[in-house]
Amino acid sequence: GRHYFVSPIEMQGSFHPKVVLLIGKKKSRIIVSSCNLTTSGYCINNEAFKYYDFDDQNTKNKQLFIDIHRKIEMIK
């Protein structure tokens, strides 16, 4: 039941996504991106990313946060 639009892009490197889980007292965010954790990765390079927010007003991503948090805890 989901539709995706995929558009090929030409690049010289490879796409290897990272997941960043930011948890605050009132809101949280998940970032899935190709960015390395460097100034170039986040500020200079052309990178692909998507983010998902979760708070009291925006609860539709709750299960995604639970699942990712569990996966990260398993890795520790």
N, C-alpha and C positions, 0 to 999 in steps of 0.2 A: 503493500500500500504506500510506498514512497516513490517519488519521482526525482531523478537526479539529472542534472545537465552537466555533461562532461565535455570540456573543450581542450583538445591537446595543445600543449605549449612546448616550445623547443627550448632546451636548456643544455648547458655544457656539463653540469654536475648531476648528482642524483638526489632524489627526494627521500629523505629519511626523517619522518615526523617525530616530534617530541611532544610530550604532554606535560603541561605545567598546571598544578593544582594549587590555587591560592584560596586559603580559608580564613575568613575574618569573623568577628563576633556577630556582625549583622548581615554580611553578604559574602559570597564566594564566587570564584570564576575559574573555569577550565579553559586553557588555551592549548589548542592543537596546532602545531606549526612546524615548518621546516627550519626555523631559526635556531642557530647555535646560541648559547648563552654568552654572547659577546656584544660589544657595542656595534660592531659591523653587522652581526646577525639581526639585531633588533632595530638598528637605526640607519644602516647604509645599504645593505644588500637587498635585492629583490627577493622576497620570501613569500610563501603562502601561509595563511593562518586563518583560523576560525576560533571564535570564543563563545562560551556558554556561561550565562550568569544564573545565579540562584540566590534568592532572598525571600523575605516574607511576602513580597508582592509578586514575585516571579518563581513559582514552584514547579513549573512544567519540566524542568531539567533535574528534579530531585533524584530520580533513580539513576541517572547518568553520574551524578556526584557520588552517590552511594557505591555504585559499581567501581568507579575509578579509585575511590578511596580504599576500597577493599583490595583491589589489585596492588596498589602501592604498598599497603600494609603487608601483603604477602611477600613482596620483594625484600622488605627490610631484613 
